[in-house]
Amino acid sequence: MNEPIVEAQDLKKAFGAIVAVDGISFRMEKGECFGILGPNGAGKTSTIRMIYGMSPITAGTIRVFGRDISLHWRNIRERIGVCQQENNLDPDLSVAMNFEIFAGYFNIPAGEARRRGKELLDFMALAHRSEARVNELSGGMMRRLMLARALINNPDLLILDEPTTGLDPQSRHQVWERLGSLKAKGLTILLTTHYMDEAARLCDRLIIVDRGKILVEGSPLELIRRYVGDEVIEVADPAMELSDYVVSQGLAHENLGHRLVIYSQAGNALFRKIAGTYCTEGCILRMATLEDVFLKLTGRDLRE
């Protein structure tokens, strides 16, 4: 078996009395896109900051490229590209100069930095804005620029912390297309995101974490089938008779009061039964999604 790109064992991160990451273990294989999903405060960002050596480990171990991050973080970081949540581009510099300055952290010569920067700007469809100042770019362009800059050192591992948060649908899909191209070339990607459709599209495997612990691990399709089935029936303002029927039949469901969510492996037949007997409107049948899994496991309450 090949050595994993990342292997975390009994990983823990505490900030005083607050435990952000509580003894989690997982491994990432070469060439896969691995996702870490969870509500706000679940420990996602704390975990990835430990993986690339930005935040010290409280307990447990992380091995990246087979080496202990606590001992070899400098060598490991040379082989990692990171696109953080926060915009840390220099607004006073041009797009091209942001590449050249950042390349200096990896001791990339100026000429080579310019060549790589041009290639990456072409790849991210930003070549026409190379001389523009960063503060002249749209939000979508800035995120694409941050992603391009994270690739300047030709990393073996790309870490993306919510790379498309706040982007419009067109910009998100542009980023997805570029990430799909990188993945097809064999780049290993670690992704955190709040967009379940993003995780379902990009991730080969993922974990869902909550309150610092791993709830589940698997491929998106595997988790959907295991926890919610193939289809979902939603009924607005369900009658008491329908709620009683669902309970009497032992159907997997969530009763939200104003809405009844029923999970099924044989949704068509069940939908016809429910729609024909218990509701004439406000009843829909749809495919199950990763978001259904996420909400079922982590709950529907707001996390501030």
C-alpha positions as CSV (number, residue, x, y, z in Angstrom):
1,M,0.0,0.0,0.0
2,N,1.3,3.5,-0.9
3,E,2.2,5.9,1.9
4,P,-0.6,8.4,2.5
5,I,-0.1,12.0,1.7
6,V,-1.6,13.0,5.0
7,E,-2.2,10.9,8.1
8,A,-3.6,12.3,11.3
9,Q,-3.7,10.1,14.4
10,D,-5.7,11.1,17.6
11,L,-5.3,14.7,16.6
12,K,-6.4,17.3,19.2
13,K,-6.4,21.1,19.3
14,A,-7.4,23.1,22.4
15,F,-7.5,26.8,23.0
16,G,-7.4,26.9,26.8
17,A,-10.6,25.1,28.0
18,I,-12.1,25.1,24.5
19,V,-11.4,21.9,22.6
20,A,-11.7,22.6,18.9
21,V,-10.4,19.2,17.6
22,D,-11.1,16.3,19.8
23,G,-9.0,13.2,18.9
24,I,-9.7,12.7,15.2
25,S,-7.9,10.3,12.9
26,F,-8.0,10.1,9.1
27,R,-5.7,9.6,6.1
28,M,-5.5,11.1,2.6
29,E,-4.3,9.1,-0.4
30,K,-2.2,10.4,-3.3
31,G,-4.3,11.9,-6.1
32,E,-7.6,12.2,-4.3
33,C,-9.7,15.1,-3.3
34,F,-10.5,14.7,0.4
35,G,-13.1,16.9,2.1
36,I,-13.6,18.1,5.6
37,L,-17.2,19.2,6.2
38,G,-18.9,20.5,9.3
39,P,-20.9,23.4,10.8
40,N,-19.3,26.6,12.0
41,G,-17.0,25.9,14.9
42,A,-16.8,22.2,14.1
43,G,-12.9,22.3,13.9
44,K,-12.3,22.3,10.2
45,T,-10.0,25.3,9.9
46,S,-8.2,24.3,13.1
47,T,-7.5,20.9,11.6
48,I,-6.1,22.2,8.3
49,R,-4.0,24.9,10.0
50,M,-2.3,22.1,11.9
51,I,-1.8,20.1,8.7
52,Y,0.2,22.9,7.1
53,G,2.1,23.8,10.2
54,M,0.5,27.1,10.9
55,S,-1.0,26.1,14.3
56,P,0.8,23.9,16.9
57,I,-0.7,20.5,17.7
58,T,-2.0,20.1,21.2
59,A,-1.9,16.2,21.1
60,G,-1.7,13.5,18.6
61,T,0.4,13.4,15.4
62,I,0.2,14.5,11.8
63,R,2.4,13.0,9.1
64,V,2.5,14.8,5.7
65,F,4.4,13.1,2.9
66,G,5.5,10.6,5.5
67,R,7.1,13.1,7.8
68,D,6.0,14.5,11.2
69,I,4.7,18.0,10.7
70,S,5.9,19.0,14.2
71,L,9.5,18.2,13.2
72,H,9.7,18.9,9.5
73,W,7.2,21.7,8.9
74,R,9.5,23.8,6.9
75,N,10.3,21.1,4.4
76,I,6.7,20.1,4.2
77,R,5.4,23.6,3.6
78,E,7.7,23.9,0.6
79,R,5.5,21.2,-1.1
80,I,2.1,22.5,-0.1
81,G,-0.1,25.2,-1.6
82,V,-2.6,26.9,0.6
83,C,-5.7,29.0,-0.4
84,Q,-7.0,30.4,2.9
85,Q,-10.5,31.7,3.7
86,E,-9.3,35.3,4.2
87,N,-8.1,37.4,1.3
88,N,-4.4,38.0,2.0
89,L,-3.5,39.4,-1.4
90,D,-1.6,42.7,-1.4
91,P,-4.1,45.3,-2.7
92,D,-1.5,47.9,-3.6
93,L,0.4,45.5,-6.0
94,S,-0.5,44.4,-9.4
95,V,-1.8,40.9,-10.1
96,A,1.6,39.9,-11.6
97,M,3.6,41.4,-8.7
98,N,1.5,39.5,-6.2
99,F,2.9,36.3,-7.9
100,E,6.5,37.5,-7.9
101,I,6.5,38.6,-4.2
102,F,4.8,35.4,-3.1
103,A,7.2,33.3,-5.2
104,G,10.1,34.8,-3.1
105,Y,8.9,32.8,-0.1
106,F,9.8,29.6,-2.0
107,N,13.1,31.0,-3.3
108,I,11.8,30.9,-6.9
109,P,13.9,33.1,-9.1
110,A,12.2,36.2,-10.5
111,G,12.3,35.0,-14.1
112,E,10.9,31.6,-13.2
113,A,8.2,33.3,-11.1
114,R,7.1,35.5,-14.0
115,R,6.9,32.4,-16.3
116,R,4.9,30.4,-13.8
117,G,2.7,33.4,-13.0
118,K,1.8,33.9,-16.7
119,E,1.0,30.2,-17.0
120,L,-1.2,30.3,-14.0
121,L,-3.0,33.5,-15.0
122,D,-3.8,31.9,-18.3
123,F,-5.0,28.8,-16.5
124,M,-7.3,30.8,-14.3
125,A,-8.5,33.1,-17.1
126,L,-6.9,36.2,-15.6
127,A,-4.1,36.9,-18.1
128,H,-6.0,40.0,-19.3
129,R,-5.8,41.5,-15.8
130,S,-2.1,40.9,-15.1
131,E,-1.2,44.6,-14.7
132,A,-4.4,45.5,-12.8
133,R,-4.2,46.2,-9.1
134,V,-5.8,43.6,-6.9
135,N,-8.4,46.1,-5.5
136,E,-9.6,46.6,-9.1
137,L,-10.7,42.9,-9.4
138,S,-14.1,41.4,-8.7
139,G,-14.6,39.0,-5.8
140,G,-14.5,36.0,-8.2
141,M,-11.3,37.2,-9.8
142,M,-9.7,37.6,-6.4
143,R,-10.5,34.1,-5.4
144,R,-9.2,32.7,-8.7
145,L,-6.0,34.7,-8.2
146,M,-5.6,33.3,-4.6
147,L,-6.0,29.8,-6.0
148,A,-3.5,30.5,-8.8
149,R,-1.0,32.0,-6.4
150,A,-1.3,28.8,-4.2
151,L,0.0,26.8,-7.2
152,I,3.1,29.0,-7.8
153,N,5.4,26.4,-6.1
154,N,4.0,23.4,-8.1
155,P,2.7,21.8,-4.8
156,D,2.2,18.1,-4.2
157,L,-0.7,19.0,-1.9
158,L,-3.2,21.8,-2.4
159,I,-5.2,22.9,0.7
160,L,-8.4,24.9,0.1
161,D,-10.2,26.4,3.0
162,E,-13.7,27.3,1.7
163,P,-12.4,28.5,-1.7
164,T,-15.7,29.6,-3.2
165,T,-17.4,31.3,-0.2
166,G,-19.3,34.4,-1.3
167,L,-18.9,33.8,-5.0
168,D,-21.7,34.0,-7.5
169,P,-22.7,30.8,-9.3
170,Q,-20.7,31.6,-12.5
171,S,-17.5,32.2,-10.5
172,R,-18.0,29.1,-8.4
173,H,-18.4,26.9,-11.5
174,Q,-15.2,28.5,-13.0
175,V,-13.3,27.5,-9.9
176,W,-14.8,24.0,-9.9
177,E,-13.7,23.5,-13.6
178,R,-10.1,24.6,-12.7
179,L,-10.0,22.3,-9.7
180,G,-11.4,19.4,-11.8
181,S,-8.5,20.0,-14.2
182,L,-5.9,19.9,-11.5
183,K,-7.4,16.8,-10.0
184,A,-7.4,15.1,-13.4
185,K,-3.6,15.8,-13.5
186,G,-3.1,13.9,-10.2
187,L,-2.9,16.8,-7.7
188,T,-3.9,15.8,-4.2
189,I,-6.5,18.3,-2.8
190,L,-7.7,18.9,0.7
191,L,-11.0,20.9,0.8
192,T,-13.2,22.4,3.4
193,T,-16.5,23.9,2.2
194,H,-20.0,24.8,3.4
195,Y,-21.3,24.0,-0.1
196,M,-22.6,20.4,-0.2
197,D,-22.9,20.4,-4.0
198,E,-19.2,21.5,-4.2
199,A,-18.2,18.6,-1.9
200,A,-20.3,16.1,-3.8
201,R,-18.8,17.3,-7.1
202,L,-15.1,17.4,-6.2
203,C,-14.5,15.0,-3.3
204,D,-13.6,11.4,-3.7
205,R,-13.9,10.9,0.1
206,L,-14.8,13.1,3.0
207,I,-15.4,13.3,6.7
208,I,-18.2,15.2,8.4
209,V,-17.0,16.7,11.7
210,D,-19.0,18.3,14.5
211,R,-17.8,19.6,17.9
212,G,-14.3,18.4,17.1
213,K,-15.2,14.8,16.4
214,I,-15.6,12.8,13.2
215,L,-19.2,11.7,12.7
216,V,-18.9,9.8,9.4
217,E,-16.4,9.1,6.6
218,G,-16.9,7.8,3.1
219,S,-17.5,8.9,-0.5
220,P,-20.4,11.3,-1.1
221,L,-22.6,8.7,-2.8
222,E,-21.8,6.1,-0.2
223,L,-22.8,8.4,2.6
224,I,-26.0,9.5,0.8
225,R,-27.1,5.9,0.4
226,R,-26.1,4.8,3.9
227,Y,-27.8,7.6,5.8
228,V,-30.8,8.9,3.7
229,G,-31.4,6.5,0.8
230,D,-31.9,7.3,-2.8
231,E,-34.8,9.7,-2.6
232,V,-36.5,12.2,-0.3
233,I,-40.1,13.1,0.0
234,E,-40.9,16.5,1.5
235,V,-44.4,17.4,2.7
236,A,-45.3,20.9,3.7
237,D,-47.7,21.3,6.6
238,P,-48.3,17.5,7.0
239,A,-51.6,16.2,8.3
240,M,-51.6,14.3,11.6
241,E,-52.7,11.2,9.6
242,L,-49.6,11.3,7.5
243,S,-47.3,11.7,10.5
244,D,-49.1,8.7,12.2
245,Y,-48.7,6.6,9.0
246,V,-45.0,7.4,8.7
247,V,-44.4,6.3,12.3
248,S,-46.5,3.2,12.0
249,Q,-44.6,2.1,8.9
250,G,-41.2,2.7,10.6
251,L,-40.1,5.0,7.8
252,A,-36.9,7.0,8.3
253,H,-38.0,10.6,8.6
254,E,-37.6,14.0,10.3
255,N,-40.7,15.8,11.5
256,L,-39.9,19.5,11.6
257,G,-43.5,20.5,12.5
258,H,-44.2,22.6,9.4
259,R,-42.5,20.1,7.2
260,L,-42.1,16.4,7.1
261,V,-39.0,14.9,5.5
262,I,-39.1,11.2,4.6
263,Y,-36.1,9.2,3.4
264,S,-36.7,6.3,1.1
265,Q,-35.0,3.7,-1.1
266,A,-38.2,3.2,-3.0
267,G,-39.4,6.8,-3.3
268,N,-41.6,6.5,-6.4
269,A,-44.1,3.9,-5.0
270,L,-44.1,5.6,-1.5
271,F,-44.6,9.0,-3.1
272,R,-47.6,7.8,-5.0
273,K,-49.1,6.3,-1.9
274,I,-48.6,9.5,0.2
275,A,-49.6,11.9,-2.6
276,G,-52.7,10.0,-3.4
277,T,-53.8,9.4,0.2
278,Y,-52.5,12.2,2.4
279,C,-51.7,15.3,0.4
280,T,-52.9,16.8,-2.8
281,E,-50.4,19.6,-2.9
282,G,-47.2,20.7,-1.1
283,C,-45.7,17.2,-1.6
284,I,-42.5,16.7,-3.6
285,L,-40.2,13.9,-4.5
286,R,-36.5,14.6,-5.2
287,M,-33.1,12.9,-5.3
288,A,-31.3,12.6,-2.0
289,T,-28.3,14.8,-1.6
290,L,-25.2,15.2,0.6
291,E,-26.9,18.2,2.2
292,D,-29.6,15.8,3.5
293,V,-26.9,13.7,5.1
294,F,-25.2,16.8,6.6
295,L,-28.4,18.2,8.1
296,K,-29.5,14.8,9.4
297,L,-26.2,14.2,11.2
298,T,-25.4,17.7,12.5
299,G,-28.9,19.0,13.0
300,R,-30.7,22.0,11.6
301,D,-30.1,24.6,14.4
302,L,-28.1,27.7,13.5
303,R,-24.4,27.7,14.6
304,E,-23.1,31.2,15.3
